[in-house]
Amino acid sequence: MISKFATLSILFSLTIFGIVMAQNNLSQKLYDTYPVFKESEIVSKRFSHQDLIDVLKKFDNSDKITINNAGYSIEGREIKLLRIGTGPINVLAWSQMHGDESTATMALLDLINFFVSENDEFSDVRNFIKDNISFYFIPMLNPDGTENFTRRNEMFIDLNRDALRLQFPESQILKAIQDSIKPMFSFNLHDQSTRYTVGNSYKVATISFLAPAFNYEKDMNEVRENAMKLISLLKKNLDQFIPGHIAKYSDDFEPRAFGDNFVKWGSSLILIESGGWKNNYEKQFLRKINFIALVSGLNSIAGDSYTKESIDVYKAIPENQKKLFDLLLKNVTVTKNDIDYIVDIGINQEERGTSDNRDFYFEGKIEDIGDLSTYFGFDELNCKGMKLELAKIFPDKFENLDALNKIDMTKILQDGYSFVVVDSIETDEKFTALPINILHSDLNHKNKFGLNKSANFILKQDDKIIFVCVNGFLFDLHSQKNYIKNGRIIY
């Protein structure tokens, strides 16, 4: 016969299982139907402040969302504060405190579409959230930094280090909102380097969470513990879509940072850092993951289900480590003074903004050389038996850029050239869609191999060219596969 205690234990276990299943089911439905809510006017990560304002104008007359002007940036751009729901639990989120971290901003726009929709399978969920939560959010705290797609504001200040002095208008706006609504929970939404891994593994940290400390001792209190519990729930939900790709940000106390101070001021804060995902340069997949995390997080707060979670799940999340290169070449033979050395070469393809900062190109540089056996690459190549030589400059000159469009670039690459020379460059841009680097004829350019140098070389095996590296990307002569995203224009 089953005892009363055993019966209660079974019922409790089934209840917890049901909550987890309900959360997971919601996340899966959000994942499957996401295209319905994705804001179609924002399709790339380098959008402007005006692009954001234009999207928000669509909701000026909506009775489901309130949009107010919270203040102005140093350069006079509006900083918007939005509110969804009328519930007793205040929740605050902000994005683009750093102007070049826009993934969550896109997700917040998708979130608006979710909450203004009606008469679908999510009607009960959104009504439940709105009845229990007043969700306030700032989709772009640093509009001046956004204009140039740079981290800092117009005064070159990292706003996330201005929580104590509160000298700058963007920081003052955030603190004033915190003082006004005193949020029970907060979401601090950022992007991090795409080259972090989940602990000492090859898996890129796609999402990194943190429940920040409120003192140097990293003490625990109920406020911080609730953040850990909610992260535990979010981790379980997102594991369905990015298993093994969730990490934890360092919890070293930073007394100047807003996240750490929000906890000190009584708000359970969840830091979300959007990292990397292979070939997801525009961060659209991570945008989707952020959307799911925000909706499921709000649903959990509304229903108090996070309180059933164990902080042990949070504590077990591996910490970020910077262990990734964009391209890792292993066992390359490099010759110096007639002596052969076997080295690994780590190459990173750094994003650079176009002249209007609304798009980007890549600049491939050699980040490290030596024994890199404890590192990983988004792309890896074992170059055993291959010898590195510097790529050459094609001897013939071309009149202008248009003349290059008539040339068979594959033939030039096959002969070991990664540079061509032109007399006239009729563009202000510093990149070309052609798979080759372009030099102005007045420039005395010397290709060099070394740390922080441009990655332009060839790999030979038995005196035969196997690969050409142009601007940090490979052209495979054997398969004829061209992985070169762009060349550089140097003048």
Secondary structure, 3 states (H helix, E strand, C coil): CCCHHHHHHHHHHHHHHHHHHHHHHHHHHHHHHHHHHCCCCCCCCCCCHHHHHHHHHCCCCCCCCEEEEEEECCCCCEEEEEEECCCCEEEEEEECCCCCCCHHHHHHHHHHHHHHCCCCCCHHHHHHHHHHEEEEEECCCCHHHHHCCCCCCCCCCCHHHCCCCCCCHHHHHHHHHHHHHCCCEEEEEEECCCCEEECCCCCECCEEEECCCCCCCCCCCHHHHHHHHHHHHHHHHHCCCCCCCEEECCCCCCCCCHHHHHHHCCCEEEEEEECCCCCCCCCHHHHHHHHHHHHHHHHHHHHCHHHHCCHHHHHCCCEEEECEEEEEEEEEEEEECCEEEEEEEEEEEEEEECCCCCCEEEEEEEEEEECCCCCEEEEEEECCCCEEEECEEEEEEEEEHHHHCCCCHHHHHHCCEEEEEEEECCCCCCEECCCCEEEECCCCCCCCCCCCCECCEEEEECCEEEEEEECCEEEECCCCEECCCCEEEEC
